Every structure is written in structure tokens, then in C-alpha cells.
Amino acid sequence: MSSKVSRELLSLAVCLFTVATVSCGKSDSRGAAAIYNLIDDMEGMGDGHLAWGQQPGFWSSAVDCSQSPSILPAPFFLDPSGWSYDTIPEEYQTPTMSGAISKHAAHLRTKPGQPLQGVWGANIGFDFAEQPDPDGGVVWPPAVCIEVDPADRKGTCPPDVGRLPTGATVNLTGFSGITFWAMASPNGRQAISVQINDPNTDPRGGRCYSVKPNQELNVSQCYNGFAKALMLTDTFTQYWIDFSEFQQNPSWGCRLGELDLAHVYEMNFGVDLPSCATDPYANCAGDAAAVSFDIWIDDLYFVTRPGTQLADAGKP
């Protein structure tokens, strides 16, 4: 990732969005002897709750507030209840894990004629598990926090409102990795990154930030999560990623060790603006070009390969 995302905080309430590293990946057939555990098939609740977990998290989208009107689904700071899955065009509907035809998917795209430029990119993602409301209430619709530092806003960027991250960590050590189906329009950027954040990279872990003199938190070294990049095609293709393949970007951010699979907060799928420093797909002649994209993510599963211990998988 060529740039870090500016984050503003309200006390210890961090509005969670993420960035990722870049490397090349492709689909494979490593799932032959594996066991699969559904995370989300995108056919369920319209508010974006995951199918996995006792207190499931839910999807949201993120982009710099200065260009928030340019992406769909709408980010939280435009519409806290704006998430929705999208209907897959019939010509692209394909059988997935169960052999059934998938009809809906998570769908991140720029609006026609509104490419992103000069920001980190955009993503869709989720906390794996929401913590129960201490007063016994529901966690949907989500609470929001207002970002408080106007110095980092660009032009007429409005006050930012983002999801108050209430997710708990989950233990993923019983799984080997993930698999999912994805595609991207050839008329836009097709390189994506899949990223996981743990207590070393998420401010909620208390390890990657420092406190400014005015008691605000400096999170400029946070969100350098563990990631894997893929180049998608223009038809739905199944991809596998082992957790051992997730790596941090070595050029910036807090790097405190290996991915802590026993304490994972969230996962996201992002489209990063090209970086000549880290991106093998970037065109490095002149200034960075404006970027449009249209990506689909469908039928996301944990993968368990033979010999993996399952006893504690999924427990907070």
C-alpha cells in the first residue's frame, strides 16, 4: 500500500477502516481434502450480518470522507444503514460451494464517472464478532462515532461519522485459511487485497498507537494489517488463501510479530490505489491515475486442512 490512511479518534473509540499490502495471487485447487465452515454466503439478512458466529459481525464499506459519494455501498458516514448485498447479473451467476447457484454477493464499486484519486482506496469488510450490548440492547443499527480532527479533512469534506467498532477478537487458530469467489470488471482496477487485523495492527489492541499531548490518539502506525493481494478476472473464480500467506507491508506501520490468529478483529477486501513502490500492477509514468473499480465477493468460507486442530476455532 503506497499511503497510510488518516484516522481520527474520539477518546478510545476508533472509527475502523483499513489498508493492505500488495503481492500477486491466483486461484488454485488446494481445497480437495479440506473442511469448510461458512462465514457468509451473502444470501442472508439484508443488513449485512455474517452467517458465522454466535454474535455475528456485519459488513460495511469505507473510503476517505472526501470521496465518500463516489462509492457504493454508501459508507457509514453517509448512511449508517446503507449496506446491502447486490443481485449478481444472471449471466455471471454460478454454482459455488454447495452446488447451488449464488444470486447475491458483496459488491464494491465506484459510481460511473466518479473515480477515486489521491486517497488510499476503498474497502468492504467486517468485524468477525460483535460484543453484546452491556445494557442488553441490540448491536444493530450500529453506534457511530464522530471524527474530531478537521486538519486531516480535504476541501469541503464534512465531519466524518463512522461505525463505532465494538467487535471482540475471535480465535481462528483452528482454521488453515479462507476461500471465496470473486470477480472484477475489466473496465476498472482488478487488483484487490484481502486483509486481517489483530491486536498488533488494530488500535483496539492498544499496541500500535501513541497518545498525543492533547490526549488524542496517534494511529498513523496502525492498520498495517496482514494481507494478501490477488488479481481478479472478469468471471467468478474461486480463490484460496492460507493464513500463512498473509503478510504485513514491510515499508511502514507497526510491525510487532506474526499474525496473532488467536485474537483476530476483522477482515476486509480492498481496492488500493496503485503504488509504484509496492504494486507490480502500477503504471509508474507520471502522476497516479484516477482509479475506477467494480468488484464482487461471494461465498466466503474458512478452510480447515487435514491435521488442523479444531477444538477452539471460533471462540472469542
C-alpha positions as CSV (number, residue, x, y, z in Angstrom):
1,M,0.0,0.0,0.0
2,S,1.6,3.3,-1.0
3,S,-0.1,5.5,1.6
4,K,-1.4,5.4,5.1
5,V,-5.0,6.2,5.9
6,S,-5.5,9.2,8.1
7,R,-7.6,8.3,11.2
8,E,-9.3,10.5,13.6
9,L,-10.5,9.3,17.0
10,L,-12.9,10.1,19.7
11,S,-11.3,9.1,23.0
12,L,-10.6,5.4,22.7
13,A,-13.4,4.9,20.2
14,V,-11.7,4.3,16.9
15,C,-13.6,4.5,13.6
16,L,-12.2,1.4,12.0
17,F,-11.2,1.3,8.3
18,T,-8.2,-0.5,6.8
19,V,-5.4,-0.6,4.1
20,A,-3.3,-3.5,2.9
21,T,-0.2,-4.9,1.3
22,V,0.4,-5.9,-2.3
23,S,1.5,-9.2,-3.7
24,C,0.3,-11.5,-6.5
25,G,-2.0,-14.4,-6.1
26,K,-4.2,-16.7,-8.2
27,S,-6.9,-19.3,-7.8
28,D,-5.9,-22.9,-7.1
29,S,-7.3,-26.3,-6.2
30,R,-6.0,-26.8,-2.7
31,G,-9.5,-27.4,-1.3
32,A,-9.7,-31.1,-2.4
33,A,-9.4,-32.6,1.1
34,A,-10.4,-29.6,3.2
35,I,-13.3,-29.0,5.5
36,Y,-15.3,-25.7,5.0
37,N,-17.0,-23.5,7.5
38,L,-19.3,-20.8,6.1
39,I,-18.5,-17.2,7.1
40,D,-21.1,-15.7,4.8
41,D,-22.9,-16.6,1.6
42,M,-24.4,-13.1,1.1
43,E,-27.9,-14.6,0.7
44,G,-29.0,-13.8,4.3
45,M,-30.0,-10.8,6.3
46,G,-30.3,-7.6,4.3
47,D,-28.4,-5.6,6.9
48,G,-25.2,-7.5,6.2
49,H,-24.8,-9.6,9.3
50,L,-22.5,-12.6,8.8
51,A,-23.8,-16.1,8.8
52,W,-20.9,-17.2,11.1
53,G,-20.7,-16.8,14.8
54,Q,-22.9,-16.5,17.9
55,Q,-22.7,-12.7,17.9
56,P,-22.0,-12.1,14.2
57,G,-20.4,-9.0,12.8
58,F,-21.7,-7.2,9.8
59,W,-20.4,-5.7,6.6
60,S,-19.6,-2.1,5.9
61,S,-17.7,0.0,3.3
62,A,-15.0,2.6,3.8
63,V,-13.3,5.3,1.8
64,D,-11.7,8.7,2.6
65,C,-14.6,11.1,3.5
66,S,-13.6,13.5,0.8
67,Q,-14.7,10.9,-1.8
68,S,-17.4,9.1,0.0
69,P,-20.1,10.0,-2.5
70,S,-18.1,8.1,-5.2
71,I,-18.6,4.5,-3.9
72,L,-21.4,2.0,-3.3
73,P,-22.5,0.7,-0.9
74,A,-22.6,4.0,0.9
75,P,-20.0,4.3,3.7
76,F,-21.3,4.7,7.3
77,F,-20.5,8.4,7.4
78,L,-23.1,8.9,4.6
79,D,-25.6,6.3,5.7
80,P,-25.2,4.1,8.8
81,S,-27.8,1.7,7.5
82,G,-26.7,1.9,3.8
83,W,-25.2,-1.5,3.5
84,S,-26.8,-4.1,1.1
85,Y,-25.7,-7.1,-0.9
86,D,-26.3,-6.9,-4.6
87,T,-28.0,-9.1,-7.1
88,I,-25.5,-10.8,-9.4
89,P,-26.4,-10.4,-13.1
90,E,-27.8,-13.6,-14.4
91,E,-25.0,-14.2,-16.9
92,Y,-22.5,-14.2,-14.0
93,Q,-24.4,-16.4,-11.6
94,T,-22.5,-19.6,-11.0
95,P,-22.6,-22.7,-8.7
96,T,-20.4,-22.2,-5.6
97,M,-19.6,-24.5,-2.6
98,S,-22.9,-26.3,-2.2
99,G,-23.5,-26.5,-6.0
100,A,-26.4,-24.1,-5.7
101,I,-26.5,-21.0,-7.9
102,S,-25.4,-17.9,-6.0
103,K,-27.6,-14.9,-6.7
104,H,-26.2,-12.3,-4.3
105,A,-22.8,-11.0,-3.4
106,A,-21.0,-8.2,-1.7
107,H,-20.4,-5.6,-4.4
108,L,-17.9,-2.6,-4.0
109,R,-17.7,-0.2,-6.9
110,T,-17.2,3.4,-7.9
111,K,-20.1,5.3,-9.4
112,P,-19.9,6.0,-13.2
113,G,-17.7,9.0,-13.9
114,Q,-16.6,9.3,-10.2
115,P,-13.2,7.5,-9.9
116,L,-11.0,7.8,-6.8
117,Q,-7.9,9.8,-6.9
118,G,-5.2,10.8,-4.3
119,V,-6.6,8.7,-1.5
120,W,-5.7,5.3,-0.1
121,G,-8.5,3.4,-1.9
122,A,-11.7,1.8,-0.6
123,N,-12.8,-1.5,1.0
124,I,-15.6,-3.6,2.3
125,G,-15.2,-5.7,5.4
126,F,-16.5,-6.8,8.8
127,D,-15.6,-7.5,12.4
128,F,-16.0,-11.2,13.0
129,A,-17.9,-10.8,16.2
130,E,-19.8,-8.0,17.9
131,Q,-19.7,-7.7,21.7
132,P,-23.1,-7.9,23.3
133,D,-24.6,-4.6,24.4
134,P,-23.8,-4.1,28.1
135,D,-27.3,-2.8,28.7
136,G,-28.9,-5.8,27.0
137,G,-29.8,-4.0,23.8
138,V,-29.1,-4.9,20.2
139,V,-26.0,-4.1,18.2
140,W,-27.9,-3.1,15.1
141,P,-28.2,-0.4,13.9
142,P,-24.6,0.2,14.8
143,A,-23.4,3.0,17.1
144,V,-21.5,5.8,15.4
145,C,-18.6,8.0,16.4
146,I,-17.7,11.4,15.0
147,E,-14.2,12.0,14.0
148,V,-12.8,15.1,15.6
149,D,-9.7,16.3,13.8
150,P,-10.6,18.8,11.0
151,A,-7.0,19.2,10.0
152,D,-6.9,16.0,8.1
153,R,-10.1,16.7,6.1
154,K,-9.7,17.7,2.5
155,G,-11.5,20.7,1.0
156,T,-15.2,20.7,1.9
157,C,-15.1,17.2,3.5
158,P,-17.9,17.0,6.0
159,P,-17.5,15.9,9.6
160,D,-16.8,12.2,9.4
161,V,-19.1,9.7,11.0
162,G,-18.1,6.1,11.2
163,R,-19.1,2.9,12.8
164,L,-18.1,2.7,16.5
165,P,-16.0,-0.6,16.4
166,T,-17.4,-2.8,19.1
167,G,-16.1,-6.1,17.8
168,A,-14.4,-8.6,20.0
169,T,-11.5,-10.8,18.9
170,V,-12.1,-14.4,17.8
171,N,-9.8,-17.4,17.8
172,L,-9.1,-18.6,14.2
173,T,-6.2,-21.0,15.1
174,G,-8.4,-24.0,14.2
175,F,-8.6,-22.9,10.6
176,S,-6.0,-23.1,7.9
177,G,-7.2,-20.1,5.8
178,I,-10.1,-18.9,3.7
179,T,-11.7,-19.5,0.3
180,F,-14.2,-17.3,-1.6
181,W,-15.4,-16.5,-5.1
182,A,-14.7,-13.1,-6.7
183,M,-14.7,-11.2,-9.9
184,A,-13.9,-7.7,-11.2
185,S,-14.9,-5.7,-14.2
186,P,-12.1,-5.4,-16.8
187,N,-13.1,-1.7,-17.2
188,G,-11.5,-0.9,-13.8
189,R,-8.8,-2.0,-11.4
190,Q,-8.9,-5.7,-10.9
191,A,-6.1,-6.0,-8.2
192,I,-7.5,-6.4,-4.7
193,S,-6.1,-7.1,-1.3
194,V,-7.6,-9.3,1.5
195,Q,-6.5,-8.1,4.9
196,I,-6.8,-9.3,8.6
197,N,-6.2,-7.1,11.6
198,D,-5.1,-8.4,15.0
199,P,-4.2,-6.6,18.3
200,N,-0.8,-5.6,16.8
201,T,-2.4,-3.7,13.9
202,D,-5.8,-2.6,15.2
203,P,-5.9,0.3,17.7
204,R,-8.3,-1.7,19.9
205,G,-5.3,-3.9,20.7
206,G,-3.5,-1.0,22.3
207,R,-0.1,-1.7,20.8
208,C,0.2,0.4,17.6
209,Y,-0.8,3.9,18.7
210,S,0.6,6.6,20.8
211,V,-1.1,9.4,22.7
212,K,-0.8,13.0,21.5
213,P,-0.3,15.8,24.0
214,N,-4.0,16.8,23.6
215,Q,-5.0,13.3,24.6
216,E,-6.0,12.3,21.1
217,L,-4.5,9.1,19.8
218,N,-1.9,9.0,17.0
219,V,-2.8,5.9,14.9
220,S,-0.5,6.6,12.0
221,Q,1.3,3.3,12.6
222,C,-1.9,1.3,12.9
223,Y,-3.8,-0.6,10.2
224,N,-0.8,-2.1,8.5
225,G,-2.6,-5.4,8.7
226,F,-1.7,-8.8,7.4
227,A,-2.7,-9.1,3.8
228,K,-2.6,-11.0,0.5
229,A,-3.2,-9.4,-2.9
230,L,-4.9,-11.1,-5.8
231,M,-5.5,-10.2,-9.4
232,L,-9.1,-10.9,-10.2
233,T,-10.7,-11.9,-13.6
234,D,-13.9,-10.8,-15.2
235,T,-15.8,-14.0,-14.2
236,F,-16.4,-15.5,-10.8
237,T,-13.4,-17.6,-9.8
238,Q,-12.7,-19.4,-6.5
239,Y,-9.6,-18.3,-4.6
240,W,-7.9,-19.9,-1.6
241,I,-5.6,-18.1,0.8
242,D,-3.8,-19.9,3.6
243,F,-3.3,-17.8,6.8
244,S,0.5,-18.4,6.4
245,E,0.3,-16.3,3.2
246,F,-0.9,-13.1,5.0
247,Q,2.0,-10.7,5.4
248,Q,2.5,-7.1,6.5
249,N,3.8,-4.4,4.3
250,P,7.5,-4.0,5.3
251,S,7.7,-0.3,4.4
252,W,5.6,1.3,7.0
253,G,3.4,0.8,10.1
254,C,3.7,-1.0,13.4
255,R,5.2,-4.5,13.0
256,L,5.3,-6.4,16.2
257,G,5.4,-10.0,15.0
258,E,3.4,-12.7,13.2
259,L,-0.3,-12.6,12.7
260,D,-2.0,-13.4,16.0
261,L,-4.6,-15.9,14.8
262,A,-5.8,-16.4,18.3
263,H,-7.0,-12.8,18.5
264,V,-8.4,-11.5,15.2
265,Y,-10.7,-8.5,15.0
266,E,-11.7,-8.1,11.4
267,M,-11.3,-8.9,7.7
268,N,-11.7,-6.6,4.7
269,F,-11.4,-6.7,0.9
270,G,-9.9,-3.6,-0.5
271,V,-9.0,-1.9,-3.8
272,D,-5.9,0.2,-3.2
273,L,-4.7,3.0,-5.5
274,P,-1.6,1.9,-7.4
275,S,1.8,2.5,-5.8
276,C,5.0,2.4,-7.7
277,A,6.8,1.4,-4.6
278,T,4.8,-1.8,-3.8
279,D,2.4,-2.6,-6.6
280,P,3.6,-4.7,-9.6
281,Y,0.5,-3.7,-11.5
282,A,1.0,0.1,-11.2
283,N,1.7,2.3,-14.2
284,C,4.6,4.5,-12.8
285,A,4.8,7.0,-15.6
286,G,3.7,10.4,-14.3
287,D,1.2,11.1,-11.6
288,A,-1.1,8.3,-10.2
289,A,-4.1,7.9,-12.4
290,A,-7.7,8.1,-11.1
291,V,-9.0,4.6,-10.4
292,S,-12.4,3.1,-11.0
293,F,-13.4,-0.4,-10.0
294,D,-16.3,-2.8,-9.8
295,I,-15.6,-5.9,-7.6
296,W,-17.7,-8.7,-6.3
297,I,-17.0,-11.0,-3.3
298,D,-19.2,-14.1,-2.8
299,D,-19.5,-17.2,-0.6
300,L,-16.7,-16.8,1.9
301,Y,-15.6,-19.8,4.0
302,F,-13.0,-20.8,6.5
303,V,-10.8,-23.7,5.3
304,T,-9.6,-26.5,7.6
305,R,-7.0,-28.7,6.1
306,P,-6.2,-32.2,7.5
307,G,-4.2,-32.1,10.8
308,T,-5.6,-28.7,11.9
309,Q,-6.8,-28.6,15.5
310,L,-10.5,-27.5,15.6
311,A,-11.2,-27.5,19.4
312,D,-11.0,-23.8,20.0
313,A,-11.9,-22.4,16.5
314,G,-14.2,-19.5,16.6
315,K,-14.2,-18.9,20.3
316,P,-13.6,-15.3,21.5
